[in-house]
């Protein structure tokens, strides 16, 4: 799940300077769950923009705006409203913003309403935690399902640093050392032998951006 936060409304209004007629796009998945791009947030944004003197000509909430087919379907349904718009404000992650730009046939100005923060898992309470850095070289099979790249403040691959104290990270005393967690997990599963193998530096070419994956050749 991609975690987002709404930008301050004044920043959004400032970004729309020079545009009077706005179309809003939300997100039925991640941003709805984060409460940044669902129907309540779209309606609140509409109200705020109209209070600021803008005219909201329409809105839609694709189930996944980062998926071209789902976005284009919603855009087609709303084409009369889109033809009235001067700009589009996207209440979704940066992927949703760029997906609209890639699939916009009207060459409209497009602006983000959200800051994109991180990829996360959601726990049973509905809180979000970053667990994966999308590094392109997964080591979870070696580290007992606990990611040292993300959970270790230094991204270490071969055990804790010298600053670890009583199981806590030297960067944040309230945070468990990722490698202590990994050790305990491997110990529980009788796989401590895996720690005897020294891992080489990460291949950062695998995390070089932008990535692409071509499935339909």
C-alpha positions as CSV (number, residue, x, y, z in Angstrom):
1,X,0.0,0.0,0.0
2,X,1.3,3.5,-0.9
3,X,0.9,5.9,2.0
4,X,0.1,9.6,1.3
5,X,-0.8,12.7,3.2
6,X,-2.8,15.7,1.9
7,X,-0.8,18.8,1.2
8,X,-1.7,21.9,3.2
9,X,-4.8,23.4,1.4
10,X,-3.0,26.8,0.9
11,X,-0.2,25.0,-0.9
12,X,-2.7,23.3,-3.2
13,X,-4.6,26.6,-3.9
14,X,-1.2,28.3,-4.6
15,X,-0.3,25.6,-7.1
16,X,-3.6,26.1,-8.9
17,X,-3.0,29.8,-9.4
18,X,-4.2,30.8,-12.8
19,X,-6.6,27.9,-13.2
20,X,-10.3,28.5,-12.4
21,X,-12.0,25.3,-13.5
22,X,-10.8,22.2,-11.7
23,X,-11.6,18.5,-12.1
24,X,-10.8,16.2,-9.1
25,X,-9.5,12.6,-9.3
26,X,-9.4,10.4,-6.2
27,X,-8.3,6.8,-5.5
28,X,-10.4,3.9,-4.5
29,X,-7.6,1.9,-3.0
30,X,-4.6,3.3,-1.1
31,X,-5.6,6.9,-0.8
32,X,-9.1,5.9,0.3
33,X,-7.6,3.7,3.0
34,X,-5.2,6.5,4.0
35,X,-8.2,9.0,4.1
36,X,-6.5,11.2,1.6
37,X,-8.4,10.5,-1.6
38,X,-11.7,8.8,-0.9
39,X,-15.1,10.4,-1.4
40,X,-15.1,12.3,1.9
41,X,-11.8,13.9,1.0
42,X,-12.9,14.7,-2.5
43,X,-16.0,16.4,-1.2
44,X,-14.0,18.4,1.4
45,X,-11.5,19.4,-1.3
46,X,-14.4,20.5,-3.5
47,X,-15.7,22.7,-0.7
48,X,-12.3,24.2,0.1
49,X,-11.6,25.0,-3.6
50,X,-14.9,26.6,-4.1
51,X,-14.5,28.7,-1.0
52,X,-11.2,29.8,-2.6
53,X,-13.0,30.9,-5.7
54,X,-12.4,27.9,-7.9
55,X,-15.1,26.0,-9.8
56,X,-15.0,22.2,-9.5
57,X,-16.5,21.0,-12.7
58,X,-16.6,17.3,-11.7
59,X,-14.8,14.5,-10.0
60,X,-14.2,10.7,-10.2
61,X,-12.7,8.1,-8.0
62,X,-11.1,5.3,-10.0
63,X,-10.7,2.0,-8.1
64,X,-7.0,2.3,-8.9
65,X,-5.8,5.4,-10.8
66,X,-2.3,3.9,-11.2
67,X,-3.9,1.2,-13.5
68,X,-4.4,2.7,-16.9
69,X,-7.4,0.6,-17.9
70,X,-9.3,1.5,-14.7
71,X,-8.4,5.2,-14.9
72,X,-9.3,5.5,-18.6
73,X,-12.7,3.9,-18.0
74,X,-13.5,6.6,-15.4
75,X,-12.1,9.4,-17.6
76,X,-14.3,8.3,-20.5
77,X,-17.4,8.5,-18.3
78,X,-16.5,12.0,-17.2
79,X,-15.3,13.4,-20.6
80,X,-17.9,16.2,-20.8
81,X,-16.7,17.5,-17.4
82,X,-13.1,17.1,-18.3
83,X,-13.6,19.1,-21.4
84,X,-14.7,22.0,-19.2
85,X,-11.7,21.8,-16.9
86,X,-8.5,23.8,-17.1
87,X,-6.6,21.7,-14.6
88,X,-6.9,18.3,-12.8
89,X,-6.1,17.9,-9.1
90,X,-5.2,14.3,-8.2
91,X,-5.9,13.1,-4.6
92,X,-3.7,10.0,-4.9
93,X,0.0,9.1,-4.8
94,X,2.5,10.3,-7.4
95,X,1.8,7.2,-9.4
96,X,-1.8,8.3,-9.8
97,X,-0.7,11.8,-10.9
98,X,1.6,10.5,-13.5
99,X,-0.8,7.8,-14.7
100,X,-3.3,10.6,-15.4
101,X,-0.7,12.6,-17.3
102,X,0.2,9.5,-19.4
103,X,-3.5,8.8,-20.2
104,X,-4.8,12.4,-20.7
105,X,-6.0,13.1,-24.2
106,X,-6.8,16.7,-23.5
107,X,-3.4,17.9,-22.4
108,X,-4.7,19.3,-19.2
109,X,-2.5,20.7,-16.4
110,X,-2.2,18.2,-13.6
111,X,-1.3,18.8,-10.0
112,X,-0.8,16.6,-6.9
113,X,-3.0,17.1,-3.8
114,X,-0.9,14.7,-1.8
115,X,2.6,14.0,-0.7
116,X,3.7,10.4,-1.3
117,X,5.4,9.1,1.8
118,X,6.2,5.3,1.7
119,X,5.0,1.8,0.9
120,X,3.5,0.1,4.0
121,X,1.6,-2.8,5.5
122,X,-1.5,-2.1,7.6
123,X,-1.9,-3.8,10.9
124,X,-5.1,-5.0,12.5
125,X,-5.6,-1.6,14.2
126,X,-5.4,0.2,10.8
127,X,-2.0,1.7,11.4
128,X,0.6,1.9,8.7
129,X,4.2,0.7,8.9
130,X,7.0,0.8,6.3
131,X,8.4,-2.7,6.0
132,X,10.0,-2.7,2.5
133,X,12.3,-0.3,0.7
134,X,11.6,-1.9,-2.8
135,X,15.3,-2.3,-3.2
136,X,15.2,-4.9,-6.0
137,X,17.4,-7.5,-4.1
138,X,15.3,-9.1,-1.4
139,X,17.1,-10.8,1.5
140,X,14.0,-11.8,3.5
141,X,14.8,-15.5,2.9
142,X,18.1,-15.0,4.8
143,X,16.9,-12.7,7.5
144,X,13.8,-14.5,8.8
145,X,11.3,-12.3,7.0
146,X,12.6,-9.1,8.7
147,X,14.0,-6.5,6.3
148,X,17.3,-5.0,7.5
149,X,17.4,-2.6,4.6
150,X,14.2,-0.9,5.9
151,X,14.2,-1.6,9.6
152,X,17.9,-1.0,10.3
153,X,18.6,2.7,10.4
154,X,21.9,2.0,8.6
155,X,20.6,-0.7,6.2
156,X,23.3,-3.1,7.4
157,X,23.5,-6.6,5.9
158,X,25.7,-8.5,8.3
159,X,24.5,-7.8,11.8
160,X,24.2,-4.9,14.2
161,X,26.5,-1.9,14.4
162,X,28.6,-1.1,17.4
163,X,26.0,1.4,18.6
164,X,23.3,-1.2,19.4
165,X,22.6,-1.1,23.2
166,X,20.4,-3.6,25.0
167,X,18.5,-4.5,21.9
168,X,17.8,-0.9,20.9
169,X,19.0,1.2,17.9
170,X,21.5,3.9,18.5
171,X,19.7,6.2,16.1
172,X,16.4,5.8,18.0
173,X,16.5,4.5,21.6
174,X,12.8,3.6,21.4
175,X,13.3,1.4,18.3
176,X,14.3,-2.2,18.4
177,X,17.5,-3.1,16.6
178,X,16.5,-4.9,13.4
179,X,19.4,-7.3,13.7
180,X,18.4,-8.3,17.3
181,X,15.0,-9.1,15.9
182,X,16.5,-11.0,13.1
183,X,18.8,-13.0,15.4
184,X,15.8,-13.9,17.7
185,X,13.8,-15.0,14.7
186,X,16.5,-17.2,13.2
187,X,17.3,-18.6,16.7
188,X,13.6,-19.6,17.1
189,X,13.7,-21.4,13.8
190,X,17.1,-23.0,14.3
191,X,18.6,-21.1,11.4
192,X,21.4,-19.1,13.1
193,X,23.9,-20.8,10.8
194,X,22.7,-18.4,8.0
195,X,24.4,-15.6,9.9
196,X,27.8,-17.1,9.3
197,X,27.8,-16.3,5.7
198,X,29.1,-12.8,5.0
199,X,27.0,-10.9,2.5
200,X,28.6,-8.6,0.0
201,X,27.5,-5.0,-0.6
202,X,24.1,-4.6,-2.2
203,X,24.0,-4.3,-6.0
204,X,22.5,-0.8,-6.1
205,X,22.1,-1.1,-9.9
206,X,19.0,-3.2,-9.1
207,X,17.5,-0.2,-7.3
208,X,18.4,2.3,-10.0
209,X,15.4,4.3,-11.1
210,X,13.2,4.4,-13.1
211,X,12.3,0.7,-13.1
212,X,10.1,-1.0,-15.7
213,X,8.7,-4.5,-16.2
214,X,7.5,-5.3,-19.7
215,X,5.0,-8.2,-19.7
216,X,3.3,-7.7,-23.1
217,X,5.8,-7.9,-25.9
